Amino acid sequence: MPKSKSKTKKEETSDSDSGPEDRGPAKKQKKSEDNSWDLGKNRFVKLSEFKGKWYVNIREFYEADGDLKPGKKGIMLTMEQWQKFKGIVDDVDEAIKRNV
């Protein structure tokens, strides 16, 4: 049968009055909403950076606790995909005019 070890807590002392140190990485400040465009009905186009790359995010948002949060419905386009999309917008627009 193993012997039980008594655990003793070391008393922590500090000469500093600065409070606890932050051990994690610094939180990023949210950028201004300059890179956000409202499409109506809680749908937005946003330009965002993730892991050093830029994306165009077209997404539905929902309201929770007074804040708008991103939902599952949406698409995040790379810059390459965004350029291709911009190149076909006129063709899509013409197809809409012919069919709708």
C-alpha positions in Angstrom: 0.0 0.0 0.0 1.5 3.4 -1.0 2.3 5.9 1.6 0.3 9.0 1.5 2.4 12.1 0.9 1.4 15.2 2.6 1.4 18.2 0.2 2.6 21.5 1.6 1.9 24.7 -0.1 4.7 27.2 -0.4 3.7 30.6 0.8 4.0 33.1 -2.1 5.5 36.4 -1.3 5.9 39.3 -3.7 7.5 42.7 -3.3 5.5 44.0 -6.2 2.1 45.7 -6.0 1.5 45.3 -9.8 -0.8 42.3 -9.4 -0.6 39.0 -11.4 1.4 38.9 -14.5 -0.3 38.0 -17.8 1.2 34.7 -18.9 -0.6 34.4 -22.3 -0.1 36.3 -25.5 -1.3 39.8 -25.7 -4.9 40.1 -26.9 -5.3 41.6 -30.3 -7.4 44.8 -30.4 -10.3 44.6 -32.7 -9.7 46.9 -35.7 -12.3 49.5 -36.6 -15.2 48.4 -38.8 -13.6 50.2 -41.8 -13.2 46.7 -43.4 -16.9 45.7 -43.0 -19.9 46.3 -45.3 -23.5 45.6 -44.3 -25.6 43.7 -46.9 -28.8 43.8 -44.8 -30.5 41.1 -42.8 -27.4 40.6 -40.6 -25.3 39.7 -43.6 -21.9 41.3 -43.9 -18.8 41.4 -46.2 -15.7 41.7 -44.1 -12.0 41.8 -44.9 -9.9 40.0 -42.4 -6.4 38.6 -41.8 -5.8 35.1 -40.5 -2.4 33.6 -40.0 -0.8 36.3 -42.1 -3.2 35.9 -45.1 -6.1 38.2 -46.1 -9.6 36.9 -46.8 -12.9 38.3 -47.9 -15.6 36.8 -45.6 -19.2 36.9 -46.7 -21.3 35.7 -43.7 -24.5 35.8 -41.8 -24.3 37.0 -38.2 -26.6 36.4 -35.3 -27.2 38.4 -32.2 -26.2 37.0 -28.8 -26.0 39.1 -25.6 -26.3 42.3 -27.6 -23.3 41.4 -29.8 -23.3 40.3 -33.4 -21.4 37.0 -33.8 -20.5 35.1 -37.0 -22.8 32.2 -37.9 -22.1 29.0 -39.8 -23.6 30.2 -43.0 -21.1 32.0 -45.2 -17.9 31.7 -47.2 -14.4 32.9 -46.7 -12.6 33.6 -50.0 -8.8 33.8 -50.5 -7.5 36.8 -52.4 -7.1 34.5 -55.5 -10.8 33.4 -55.3 -11.9 37.0 -54.7 -10.1 38.1 -57.9 -11.8 35.3 -59.9 -15.1 36.2 -58.4 -14.7 39.9 -59.4 -13.9 38.7 -62.9 -17.2 36.9 -63.4 -19.5 39.4 -61.7 -20.5 41.0 -65.1 -21.3 37.5 -66.5 -23.4 36.6 -63.5 -25.2 40.0 -63.7 -26.0 39.4 -67.4 -27.3 35.9 -66.7 -29.6 37.4 -64.0 -30.9 40.0 -66.4 -31.7 37.2 -69.0 -33.3 34.8 -66.6 -35.0 36.8 -63.8 
